[in-house]
Amino acid sequence: MSGHSKWATIKHAKGAADAKRGQLFTKFIKEISIAARMGGGDPAANPRLRTAILKARAANMPKDNIERAIKKGTGELGGSTYEEKLYEGYGPGGVAILVEVLTDNNNRAAANVRNIFSKSGGNLGATGSVAYMFNRKGVIEYDAEVVSEDEVMDVALEAGADDIVTEDGIITVTTDPASFESVLEVLQGKGYESVSAEVAMVPDMYSAVDTETATKLQKLIDRLEEDDDVQNVYTNADFPEGFGAE
């Protein structure tokens, strides 16, 4: 089983966290703002901003929200200044966890992340302790009951995607990070509505966990994702078959 398809299945099974639309939009606003602050407010001249906007649009974030986020980043509306941080650690069962943070208060973010790890059976690691186990990839997901697998495959491969895998009703298109924007734009242009679209950290290999460990790990991930400063959480855990299914 290829790594990204397992990752997609896990992400889909625990999609309840992403269903909190308001919280999701807050994360997009921060991501767009920091991209605009670092590279300017013109998407045509700012690849990172283009990618952030594509992700927000894929989640049906209103255009007005996107424009306000850009203006916050360029200073036209004032507001907080965010910084990026990456925390590395281990969860129950010793699985690797990466936590991407965008925060306007580093001390608060560090204390919260450390506290969540310690109270959930995990612990923070040193810089570089687990990041080497992951690679950054573009990942675009579709509901196989809504879109045609054959059509998505033909369009995605022609647009430059690396791989397409269908598992548990989810079609996962994987790209090189540099090709993510162009592939997503082509698929969106064909009218395909994605379940999710992001440049993510995907593990090279997975570590199998039993149901008890998976339950503890899921609680840790949920608590991290509920924190306002946390943007993304990645793990190399291989969850048991059917875990998280209703």
C-alpha positions as a LaTeX table, in Angstrom:
\begin{tabular}{lrrr}
\hline
Residue & $x$ (\AA) & $y$ (\AA) & $z$ (\AA) \\
\hline
Met1 & 0.00 & 0.00 & 0.00 \\
Ser2 & 1.45 & 3.36 & $-0.99$ \\
Gly3 & 2.10 & 5.81 & 1.81 \\
His4 & 0.01 & 8.74 & 0.67 \\
Ser5 & $-3.09$ & 6.61 & 0.18 \\
Lys6 & $-2.87$ & 5.37 & 3.77 \\
Trp7 & $-2.41$ & 8.99 & 4.87 \\
Ala8 & $-5.47$ & 10.03 & 2.88 \\
Thr9 & $-7.60$ & 7.31 & 4.43 \\
Ile10 & $-6.62$ & 8.31 & 7.95 \\
Lys11 & $-7.27$ & 11.98 & 7.24 \\
His12 & $-10.66$ & 11.19 & 5.75 \\
Ala13 & $-11.66$ & 8.90 & 8.63 \\
Lys14 & $-10.98$ & 11.66 & 11.13 \\
Gly15 & $-12.48$ & 14.42 & 9.02 \\
Ala16 & $-14.73$ & 15.58 & 11.85 \\
Ala17 & $-12.08$ & 18.08 & 12.97 \\
Asp18 & $-11.92$ & 19.61 & 9.50 \\
Ala19 & $-15.71$ & 19.88 & 9.46 \\
Lys20 & $-15.46$ & 22.69 & 11.99 \\
Arg21 & $-15.66$ & 25.23 & 9.19 \\
Gly22 & $-15.13$ & 28.31 & 11.31 \\
Gln23 & $-11.97$ & 26.92 & 12.84 \\
Leu24 & $-10.74$ & 25.79 & 9.43 \\
Phe25 & $-11.30$ & 29.25 & 7.96 \\
Thr26 & $-9.35$ & 30.78 & 10.85 \\
Lys27 & $-6.38$ & 28.61 & 9.93 \\
Phe28 & $-6.66$ & 29.60 & 6.27 \\
Ile29 & $-6.80$ & 33.30 & 7.21 \\
Lys30 & $-3.55$ & 32.99 & 9.17 \\
Glu31 & $-1.88$ & 31.04 & 6.36 \\
Ile32 & $-2.93$ & 33.57 & 3.71 \\
Ser33 & $-1.90$ & 36.50 & 5.92 \\
Ile34 & 1.61 & 35.21 & 6.56 \\
Ala35 & 2.08 & 34.38 & 2.88 \\
Ala36 & 1.02 & 37.93 & 1.93 \\
Arg37 & 3.28 & 39.44 & 4.60 \\
Met38 & 6.31 & 37.47 & 3.39 \\
Gly39 & 5.82 & 37.74 & $-0.36$ \\
Gly40 & 3.35 & 40.55 & $-1.04$ \\
Gly41 & $-0.37$ & 40.60 & $-1.74$ \\
Asp42 & $-0.24$ & 39.77 & $-5.47$ \\
Pro43 & $-0.94$ & 36.06 & $-5.99$ \\
Ala44 & 0.57 & 36.19 & $-9.48$ \\
Ala45 & 3.94 & 37.13 & $-7.99$ \\
Asn46 & 3.66 & 35.12 & $-4.77$ \\
Pro47 & 3.54 & 31.30 & $-5.23$ \\
Arg48 & 2.96 & 30.64 & $-1.54$ \\
Leu49 & $-0.01$ & 33.01 & $-1.50$ \\
Arg50 & $-1.43$ & 31.37 & $-4.63$ \\
Thr51 & $-1.25$ & 27.98 & $-2.95$ \\
Ala52 & $-2.90$ & 29.25 & 0.25 \\
Ile53 & $-5.72$ & 30.82 & $-1.77$ \\
Leu54 & $-6.24$ & 27.63 & $-3.76$ \\
Lys55 & $-6.57$ & 25.64 & $-0.55$ \\
Ala56 & $-9.07$ & 28.13 & 0.85 \\
Arg57 & $-11.13$ & 28.08 & $-2.33$ \\
Ala58 & $-11.08$ & 24.29 & $-2.34$ \\
Ala59 & $-12.78$ & 24.46 & 1.07 \\
Asn60 & $-15.32$ & 27.00 & $-0.27$ \\
Met61 & $-14.00$ & 29.89 & 1.80 \\
Pro62 & $-15.75$ & 33.14 & 0.74 \\
Lys63 & $-13.84$ & 35.53 & $-1.52$ \\
Asp64 & $-14.29$ & 38.42 & 0.94 \\
Asn65 & $-12.59$ & 36.42 & 3.70 \\
Ile66 & $-9.64$ & 35.72 & 1.40 \\
Glu67 & $-9.29$ & 39.38 & 0.42 \\
Arg68 & $-9.39$ & 40.54 & 4.06 \\
Ala69 & $-6.74$ & 37.98 & 4.98 \\
Ile70 & $-4.45$ & 39.29 & 2.23 \\
Lys71 & $-4.92$ & 42.88 & 3.44 \\
Lys72 & $-4.14$ & 41.84 & 7.01 \\
Gly73 & $-0.90$ & 40.31 & 5.80 \\
Thr74 & 0.15 & 43.35 & 3.78 \\
Gly75 & $-0.68$ & 45.67 & 6.69 \\
Glu76 & $-3.64$ & 47.42 & 5.06 \\
Leu77 & $-5.97$ & 46.31 & 7.86 \\
Gly78 & $-3.50$ & 46.03 & 10.71 \\
Gly79 & $-3.81$ & 43.10 & 13.11 \\
Ser80 & $-1.53$ & 40.38 & 14.43 \\
Thr81 & 1.80 & 39.30 & 12.98 \\
Tyr82 & 2.17 & 35.53 & 12.79 \\
Glu83 & 5.31 & 33.41 & 12.94 \\
Glu84 & 5.81 & 29.84 & 11.78 \\
Lys85 & 7.05 & 27.11 & 14.09 \\
Leu86 & 7.50 & 23.36 & 13.66 \\
Tyr87 & 7.32 & 21.08 & 16.69 \\
Glu88 & 8.44 & 17.45 & 16.55 \\
Gly89 & 7.49 & 14.75 & 19.01 \\
Tyr90 & 6.29 & 11.27 & 19.79 \\
Gly91 & 2.79 & 10.09 & 20.55 \\
Pro92 & 1.47 & 6.97 & 22.27 \\
Gly93 & 3.19 & 3.90 & 20.88 \\
Gly94 & 6.24 & 5.98 & 19.96 \\
Val95 & 4.80 & 7.16 & 16.63 \\
Ala96 & 6.24 & 10.29 & 15.05 \\
Ile97 & 4.22 & 13.52 & 15.10 \\
Leu98 & 4.86 & 16.83 & 13.36 \\
Val99 & 2.96 & 19.95 & 14.47 \\
Glu100 & 2.95 & 23.03 & 12.24 \\
Val101 & 2.12 & 26.24 & 14.11 \\
Leu102 & 1.29 & 29.80 & 13.05 \\
Thr103 & 1.23 & 32.02 & 16.10 \\
Asp104 & 1.41 & 35.62 & 17.30 \\
Asn105 & 2.76 & 34.42 & 20.67 \\
Asn106 & 5.59 & 31.88 & 20.60 \\
Asn107 & 5.66 & 31.35 & 24.36 \\
Arg108 & 1.94 & 30.54 & 24.46 \\
Ala109 & 2.15 & 28.20 & 21.48 \\
Ala110 & 5.15 & 26.29 & 22.84 \\
Ala111 & 3.60 & 25.91 & 26.29 \\
Asn112 & 0.28 & 24.72 & 24.86 \\
Val113 & 1.82 & 22.18 & 22.52 \\
Arg114 & 4.11 & 20.82 & 25.23 \\
Asn115 & 1.19 & 20.60 & 27.67 \\
Ile116 & $-1.00$ & 18.73 & 25.18 \\
Phe117 & 1.75 & 16.22 & 24.47 \\
Ser118 & 2.50 & 15.59 & 28.14 \\
Lys119 & $-1.16$ & 15.20 & 29.12 \\
Ser120 & $-1.91$ & 12.87 & 26.20 \\
Gly121 & 0.79 & 10.24 & 26.59 \\
Gly122 & 3.34 & 11.83 & 24.28 \\
Asn123 & 6.43 & 13.98 & 24.52 \\
Leu124 & 8.15 & 16.67 & 22.48 \\
Gly125 & 11.41 & 15.79 & 20.75 \\
Ala126 & 14.42 & 17.79 & 19.67 \\
Thr127 & 14.53 & 19.64 & 16.36 \\
Gly128 & 15.17 & 17.12 & 13.60 \\
Ser129 & 14.11 & 14.13 & 15.69 \\
Val130 & 11.25 & 13.05 & 13.41 \\
Ala131 & 11.03 & 15.53 & 10.51 \\
Tyr132 & 13.43 & 13.40 & 8.43 \\
Met133 & 10.74 & 10.69 & 8.29 \\
Phe134 & 8.42 & 12.93 & 6.23 \\
Asn135 & 8.43 & 14.43 & 2.73 \\
Arg136 & 6.42 & 17.41 & 1.54 \\
Lys137 & 3.91 & 16.51 & $-1.17$ \\
Gly138 & 0.84 & 17.97 & $-2.78$ \\
Val139 & $-2.24$ & 15.92 & $-1.87$ \\
Ile140 & $-5.67$ & 16.44 & $-3.45$ \\
Glu141 & $-8.61$ & 14.24 & $-2.42$ \\
Tyr142 & $-11.94$ & 13.53 & $-4.12$ \\
Asp143 & $-15.02$ & 11.56 & $-3.17$ \\
Ala144 & $-15.11$ & 8.59 & $-5.57$ \\
Glu145 & $-18.92$ & 8.57 & $-5.40$ \\
Val146 & $-19.10$ & 12.15 & $-6.66$ \\
Val147 & $-16.41$ & 12.27 & $-9.35$ \\
Ser148 & $-15.23$ & 9.74 & $-11.93$ \\
Glu149 & $-12.00$ & 8.00 & $-11.00$ \\
Asp150 & $-11.04$ & 7.46 & $-14.65$ \\
Glu151 & $-11.67$ & 11.09 & $-15.57$ \\
Val152 & $-9.73$ & 12.44 & $-12.58$ \\
Met153 & $-6.86$ & 10.08 & $-13.36$ \\
Asp154 & $-6.66$ & 11.12 & $-17.02$ \\
Val155 & $-6.83$ & 14.85 & $-16.24$ \\
Ala156 & $-4.46$ & 14.72 & $-13.26$ \\
Leu157 & $-1.75$ & 12.70 & $-14.98$ \\
Glu158 & $-1.88$ & 14.91 & $-18.06$ \\
Ala159 & $-1.59$ & 17.96 & $-15.78$ \\
Gly160 & 1.58 & 16.57 & $-14.19$ \\
Ala161 & 0.45 & 14.61 & $-11.11$ \\
Asp162 & 2.83 & 11.95 & $-9.77$ \\
Asp163 & 0.27 & 9.34 & $-8.74$ \\
Ile164 & $-3.46$ & 8.65 & $-8.31$ \\
Val165 & $-4.75$ & 6.06 & $-5.83$ \\
Thr166 & $-8.32$ & 5.15 & $-4.86$ \\
Glu167 & $-8.91$ & 3.65 & $-1.42$ \\
Asp168 & $-11.97$ & 3.49 & 0.84 \\
Gly169 & $-13.97$ & 5.68 & $-1.52$ \\
Ile170 & $-11.37$ & 8.45 & $-1.69$ \\
Ile171 & $-9.42$ & 9.31 & $-4.83$ \\
Thr172 & $-6.02$ & 10.72 & $-3.83$ \\
Val173 & $-3.97$ & 12.70 & $-6.33$ \\
Thr174 & $-0.33$ & 13.18 & $-5.31$ \\
Thr175 & 1.94 & 15.81 & $-6.81$ \\
Asp176 & 5.34 & 17.33 & $-6.39$ \\
Pro177 & 4.90 & 20.50 & $-4.27$ \\
Ala178 & 6.01 & 22.63 & $-7.22$ \\
Ser179 & 3.24 & 21.13 & $-9.40$ \\
Phe180 & 0.47 & 21.29 & $-6.78$ \\
Glu181 & $-0.98$ & 24.63 & $-7.89$ \\
Ser182 & $-1.07$ & 23.84 & $-11.59$ \\
Val183 & $-2.56$ & 20.37 & $-11.11$ \\
Leu184 & $-5.22$ & 21.65 & $-8.69$ \\
Glu185 & $-6.12$ & 24.53 & $-11.00$ \\
Val186 & $-6.61$ & 22.16 & $-13.94$ \\
Leu187 & $-8.80$ & 19.82 & $-11.86$ \\
Gln188 & $-10.83$ & 22.74 & $-10.50$ \\
Gly189 & $-11.19$ & 24.04 & $-14.04$ \\
Lys190 & $-12.86$ & 20.75 & $-14.97$ \\
Gly191 & $-15.44$ & 21.33 & $-12.22$ \\
Tyr192 & $-14.18$ & 18.63 & $-9.82$ \\
Glu193 & $-14.90$ & 19.59 & $-6.19$ \\
Ser194 & $-12.17$ & 18.34 & $-3.88$ \\
Val195 & $-12.66$ & 16.94 & $-0.37$ \\
Ser196 & $-9.35$ & 18.52 & 0.60 \\
Ala197 & $-6.31$ & 20.01 & $-1.12$ \\
Glu198 & $-3.02$ & 20.85 & 0.55 \\
Val199 & 0.73 & 20.60 & 0.47 \\
Ala200 & 1.32 & 18.19 & 3.33 \\
Met201 & 4.04 & 16.32 & 5.15 \\
Val202 & 3.64 & 12.66 & 4.15 \\
Pro203 & 5.65 & 9.95 & 5.97 \\
Asp204 & 8.04 & 7.66 & 4.10 \\
Met205 & 7.02 & 4.67 & 6.21 \\
Tyr206 & 4.25 & 3.92 & 8.69 \\
Ser207 & 4.25 & 2.49 & 12.20 \\
Ala208 & 1.35 & 0.14 & 12.96 \\
Val209 & $-0.59$ & 0.76 & 16.17 \\
Asp210 & $-3.29$ & $-1.31$ & 17.87 \\
Thr211 & $-6.80$ & $-0.02$ & 18.58 \\
Glu212 & $-6.03$ & 1.04 & 22.17 \\
Thr213 & $-2.98$ & 3.02 & 21.10 \\
Ala214 & $-4.86$ & 4.46 & 18.13 \\
Thr215 & $-7.59$ & 5.76 & 20.42 \\
Lys216 & $-5.04$ & 7.52 & 22.67 \\
Leu217 & $-3.22$ & 8.89 & 19.65 \\
Gln218 & $-6.42$ & 10.22 & 18.12 \\
Lys219 & $-7.20$ & 12.12 & 21.33 \\
Leu220 & $-3.73$ & 13.71 & 21.19 \\
Ile221 & $-4.19$ & 14.71 & 17.55 \\
Asp222 & $-7.68$ & 16.10 & 18.21 \\
Arg223 & $-6.42$ & 18.20 & 21.13 \\
Leu224 & $-3.58$ & 19.58 & 19.04 \\
Glu225 & $-5.87$ & 20.43 & 16.13 \\
Glu226 & $-8.29$ & 22.20 & 18.47 \\
Asp227 & $-5.54$ & 24.60 & 19.56 \\
Asp228 & $-5.89$ & 27.96 & 17.81 \\
Asp229 & $-2.16$ & 28.23 & 17.05 \\
Val230 & $-1.88$ & 24.79 & 15.42 \\
Gln231 & $-2.22$ & 24.73 & 11.64 \\
Asn232 & $-1.50$ & 21.09 & 10.79 \\
Val233 & $-0.72$ & 17.81 & 12.54 \\
Tyr234 & 0.96 & 14.89 & 10.78 \\
Thr235 & 1.78 & 11.39 & 12.02 \\
Asn236 & 3.33 & 8.22 & 10.64 \\
Ala237 & 0.86 & 6.01 & 12.53 \\
Asp238 & $-0.77$ & 3.20 & 10.60 \\
Phe239 & $-4.24$ & 3.07 & 12.17 \\
Pro240 & $-6.09$ & $-0.27$ & 12.41 \\
Glu241 & $-8.47$ & $-1.20$ & 9.61 \\
Gly242 & $-11.81$ & 0.52 & 10.10 \\
Phe243 & $-10.61$ & 2.72 & 12.96 \\
Gly244 & $-12.66$ & 5.91 & 13.25 \\
Ala245 & $-15.44$ & 4.66 & 10.98 \\
Glu246 & $-18.95$ & 5.40 & 12.15 \\
\hline
\end{tabular}
